[in-house]
Amino acid sequence: MDIDTLRILVDWKCNLSCSYCCNEQPQIREQIKPVSMKEINFTRYKVVCITGGEPLLFPLRVVAISQLARFSKAFVVLYTNGTFLNATMADMLMRAGVQAINVGLHEPKAFGQIIRKVVLATMGTGISVRFHVCNKYKSLHLEREFPSAVFKYWEMNACDRENEERVVLKDWEDKNYAPTGLSVITKEKR
């Protein structure tokens, strides 16, 4: 199968610690190649997935990657847990070139809160939103409570995809990749 997708982990850090996270599996981490932004040829890919850890802990990185990917005509998808997504962030992501957001739902008690928050934050942006939920929660019938939301149910440990290359950023320096044309920029915590 041809590689047409690049999955970029902006960093391993996350604000959650989900027991089933693929990133915590040693065999997955070993497969992910550390690269600098200068090593990435975005023109090789039809799709660029921005993920982490939690990528919105590093909004400047997300914006810079989105802009470079869109400049290369790639379709840009952000994977997030949704906890940092608000209307200002969604607008910034849209202007940077993010076309779709996949929100991983992790804690059943917070599903409704996250879904409502993300739907409200992305309203009017034109960004396509899909909620990823572990198959074991299918019995919650989230589609009934949120009929306008789109859900994808996944199998535990189904992290491998034959059509994608996975990399994690190394040696990131914000000064080298300052986003352009955006009035809303959030400083990252170091």
BAMI-670371 format. One record per residue: residue in three letters; x, y, z of N, C-alpha, C in turn. Coordinates in pm, whole numbers, plus 50000, padded with zeros to 5 digits. Each point is the difference from the previous one (the first is absolute). Layout:
% residues N
AlaXYZXYZXYZ/...
% end
This chain:
% residues 190
Met500854988250000499155011850000500895012550000/Asp499595010149925500755012449992499785008350126/Ile501065007050040499925009250113499485013349947/Asp498795004050044499435012749955499675009350116/Thr500264995250123499635007650120501215001550091/Leu500165012050053501045002750099499315003150132/Arg500384992750104499505002550135501155006350078/Ile499835012650039501035007350073499585001550146/Leu500804994550087499805002250143500785012650036/Val499305010350045500695012550032500844998650126/Asp499604990850087500724997150124499314988150065/Trp500704993050086499414988750073499125004650116/Lys500165012450044499295004850119498495000649978/Cys499294996750107498545000449996499495004150138/Asn498835006350002499395004050127499174988750060/Leu499814989149926499284988350049500974988250008/Ser499604989650069500834987850002499074988049986/Cys499554997949876499064989349971500734986649998/Ser499444990250067500654986950013500184992949866/Tyr499175003149902500064993149872500675008049889/Cys500665010850034500645008549899501044992149921/Cys499885000449868500964993149913501425005350021/Asn500125012950032501325006050018500764994250118/Glu499304993750091500644994050117500504985949974/Gln499704994649883500444986549966501415000649941/Pro500964993150063501395000749953500164996549852/Gln499264990249951500154996149859499525011149906/Ile499095008450046499555011449919501055011050005/Arg500495003350118501025010650013501254997049917/Glu500384987449997501204996149925499845002249850/Gln498764999849952499735001549856499965014649956/Ile499985009250096499845014149967501365006849995/Lys500295005249882501335005649972500085014750044/Pro501015003550081500225014150035500565007749879/Val499375011249965500465008249888499885014750036/Ser500755008249930499845014450013499055004549889/Met499435011750014499095005249898500705001049864/Lys501285003250002500745001649874500134986949923/Glu499834988850068500114987049935498704995449934/Ile498925007050025498694995649949499715006249865/Asn499714991549903499595004549867498474998249991/Phe499265010450031498554999350006499374996649865/Thr500705002849890499424997449867499844985149972/Arg500604991450079499894985549981498684994450049/Tyr499205007850071498824994750069498715006749956/Lys498954991949992498665005249972499335004750129/Val500354993550112499405003050129501105001950104/Val499855010250082500905002250112499155000150127/Cys500304990550090499304999050128500925005650108/Ile499495009550074500765006350109499464994250130/Thr500894994450079499584993150120501055001650109/Gly499894992350103500965000250108499944986850076/Gly500245000650123499645008550108498765008249964/Glu499915011450064498925009449969500605011749924/Pro499725000949870500625010449918499635014250040/Leu498825002050056499625013750035500695005350125/Leu500854991850062500935005250100501065008649932/Phe500144998449868501025006849921499365006549877/Pro499155010150019499265005749887500875006049891/Leu501145005750034500885005649896500504989149907/Arg500304988550053500444988849917498894995449907/Val498794999150055498854995749920499775009749884/Val500035012850029499795010149897501084999349893/Ala501264999250040501094999549903499904987649911/Ile499744988650059499874987649922498815001149905/Ser498885005250048498815001549917500275008849880/Gln500665011150023500305009249890500914993649896/Leu501034993150046500914993449905499304988949923/Ala499174992450068499274989149934499015005549897/Arg499245010350037499035005849906500695006449881/Phe501145006250024500775005949890500384989149899/Ser500204987950049500354988649914498764992749949/Lys498825005550024498724994649952499544987450071/Ala500534997150118499574988350076498715003350076/Phe499214989750026498815001150084500494998950144/Val499625009450086500555000750136498954995950103/Val500374990050081499134994850105500715001550134/Leu499315005550097500545001250136499334989650088/Tyr500814992350073499504990650100500235006250137/Thr498955001150080500085006650130499044993350097/Asn500215002550128499024995250098498935010650025/Gly500145011549940498985010450005500005008850123/Thr500824997150098499945007550125500455014549986/Phe500845003049902500505013749982499315007349886/Leu499054993449935499355005949884498915009650043/Asn500095012349953498965010150022499805007449868/Ala499095009549995499685006849875501215007649942/Thr500785006350086501185007349953501024990449940/Met500234988850067500944990049950499494994049869/Ala498714996949992499434994249879500145009649882/Asp499765012750024500165010049893501455000749955/Met500924999850094501435000349967500384987649918/Leu499494988450040500304987649928499445000549858/Met498795005049984499395001149868500845009149911/Arg500405011450052500805009449921501384994549967/Ala500514991150085501304993849975499924988849896/Gly498784995149973499854989749898499484986650047/Val499674998850128499434987450050498624998349938/Gln499774988449937498734997549932499104990350076/Ala500604992050086499224990350077500624998550138/Ile499134997550098500464997350136499384986950044/Asn500844990850044499554987550059500255001050150/Val498924999050076500085001650145499894986450066/Gly501054996150071499984987550074499265001850131/Leu498934992350018499255000450126500524988950089/His500415003650121500714990550085499294996350129/Glu499315009350060499384997750129498485001649987/Pro499244988950011498555000749977499285011050076/Lys500425003150122499335010450078500145013849933/Ala501035001749919500255012949935499575000449854/Phe499494989049946499644999549858499085011649961/Gly498905001550070499025010349966500585014050006/Gln500775002750103500615013250016500965003049885/Ile500854990549966500975002149891499285001449866/Ile499024991549974499275000849873499355013649984/Arg499285004550102499345013149993501025011249981/Lys501084999550075501055010349992500605000849860/Val500354988549943500644999749868499025004249890/Val498774995250007498995003849900499815015250002/Leu499875005750118499825014550013501245007549951/Ala501184995350036501255006949963500225000149850/Thr499624989549931500284998849857498855004849912/Met498895003650060498845004549923500375012049913/Gly499684999249874500245010949907501415000649944/Thr500874990850039501375000249949500164992449869/Gly499084991049972500144991549881500904988050024/Ile500514998750121500854988450033499094988050025/Ser500324989049936499284987550021500454994050133/Val499034995550082500334994550132499454985950011/Arg500854991150052499594986250025500514996050137/Phe499164993050076500374995650134500384985349995/His501194996850050500514986350004499744994250138/Val499344988650002499604993750126500374985349995/Cys500554994950109500334985850010498724991749987/Asn500084989049926498854991149976499264996150127/Lys500734998850112499354995550123498935009950049/Tyr499995012349945499015010050039498875001449897/Lys499964991249902498965000749897498604998950060/Ser499894992550108498704998050065499445012850062/Leu500805010550009499505012850052499105007249899/His500054995749874499165005749894500115015249994/Leu501215004849988500245014449995499285006749883/Glu499764992449893499315005549883498585004650035/Arg499394993450095498635003850040500005013450073/Glu500985001750090500075012550077500535011649917/Phe500884996949904500635010349917499814996349853/Pro498785001149946499724995349864500755007649890/Ser500435012150027500725007549896501504997350002/Ala500494993150102501444996850010500304987249925/Val501264998949955500474988149928500944992450093/Phe499764986950010500804991650090500684988949920/Lys501214996750040500724988549946500414991450120/Tyr499614987649995500354990750108501214991949956/Trp500954998150092501244993149967500284988950098/Glu500804990649952500424988550081501235003550082/Met500054994950120501185001750085501224994349928/Asn501115007050008501284995949940499984999649848/Ala499085007049937499955000749854500685012949955/Cys501285001050026500725012549974500774999849869/Asp500254988449945500814999149879499195003249875/Arg500625007649910499415003149870501094998649896/Glu499744991949900501024996949899500325011749909/Asn499085009549985500195010849904500655012550059/Glu500474999350124500555012150059501414998350054/Glu500695011249995501325001250062499805007850129/Arg500694995850106499865006750129501335006050043/Val499915012750041501195006950047499655008050125/Val501015002750081499855008950114501025011249983/Leu499585012250026500895011549982501124999950102/Lys501185003549954501155001750089500595013849974/Asp500735005150095500725012749982499115011449952/Trp498825001250057499085010749958500455013350055/Glu499995010249914500275013750044498945009049939/Asp499175005850085498895008349951500475011449911/Lys501155005750030500465011649923500254996449854/Asn500264987449971500254995849862498724997449922/Tyr498884998650069498754996549933498855008750049/Ala500205012949999498955009150045498854999749902/Pro498784997950049498835000049912499835013549932/Thr499444999849880499815012449926498525002949983/Gly499675012749996498645004249969498974997150107/Leu500414997750122499054997050106500095010750108/Ser498845004850044500025010250104499904993950139/Val499564987550008499854993450130501114989750015/Ile500925002650090501084990450024500124998350151/Thr500004987650043500104996850141501414995450029/Lys500645005550102501354995850034499984986250062/Glu500984991949966500114986650056500685000450135/Lys499644990650084500724998250126501234991749972/Arg501085003250060501254992549979500284991650121/
% end
